[in-house]
């Protein structure tokens, strides 16, 4: 019984000791991955905004074309 308690205690203590070390090494990877995802998100949002602006510009041009042809005729 005391052997089982000793093993369990050793496991708990080692988990507490090594947990911050593992978390610290993972956190840098986590931060880098999140930064890359954020950069990709911003790039995608910028591309979507540019496409939307181009679409609005084209729609305005299409709406203006029939008006110009009607004025000529």
C-alpha positions in Angstrom: 0.0 0.0 0.0 2.8 2.4 0.9 4.5 1.5 -2.4 1.4 2.6 -4.4 1.2 5.9 -2.4 4.9 6.5 -3.0 4.5 6.0 -6.8 1.4 8.2 -6.9 3.1 10.9 -4.9 6.1 10.8 -7.2 3.9 11.1 -10.2 2.0 14.1 -8.8 5.3 15.9 -7.8 6.9 15.2 -11.1 3.8 16.5 -12.9 3.9 19.7 -10.9 7.6 20.2 -11.5 7.7 19.6 -15.2 4.4 21.1 -16.1 5.6 24.7 -16.4 8.6 23.6 -18.5 6.3 21.9 -21.0 3.9 24.7 -21.0 6.6 27.3 -21.6 8.0 25.4 -24.6 4.5 24.9 -26.1 3.5 28.5 -25.5 6.1 29.8 -27.9 4.9 27.4 -30.6 1.3 28.4 -29.8 2.1 32.1 -30.0 3.9 31.7 -33.3 1.1 29.6 -34.8 -1.5 32.1 -33.7 0.5 34.9 -35.2 0.7 33.1 -38.5 -3.0 32.5 -38.4 -3.7 36.1 -37.6 -1.5 37.3 -40.5 -3.3 34.9 -42.9 -6.7 36.1 -41.6 -5.8 39.7 -42.2 -4.5 38.9 -45.7 -7.7 37.1 -46.5 -9.8 39.9 -45.1 -7.9 42.4 -47.2 -8.3 40.4 -50.3 -12.1 40.1 -49.7 -12.4 43.8 -49.1 -10.5 44.5 -52.4 -12.8 42.1 -54.3 -15.9 43.7 -52.8 -14.6 47.2 -53.7 -13.9 46.0 -57.3 -17.4 44.5 -57.5 -19.0 47.8 -56.3 -17.0 49.7 -58.8 -18.0 47.4 -61.7 -21.6 47.6 -60.6 -21.5 51.4 -60.7 -20.0 51.3 -64.2 -22.6 48.9 -65.4 -25.4 51.1 -64.0 -23.8 54.2 -65.7 -23.5 52.6 -69.1 -27.2 52.3 -69.9 -27.7 55.9 -68.8 -25.0 57.1 -71.2 -26.4 55.1 -74.2 -29.9 56.4 -73.5 -28.6 60.0 -73.6 -26.9 59.5 -76.9 -30.0 58.1 -78.6 
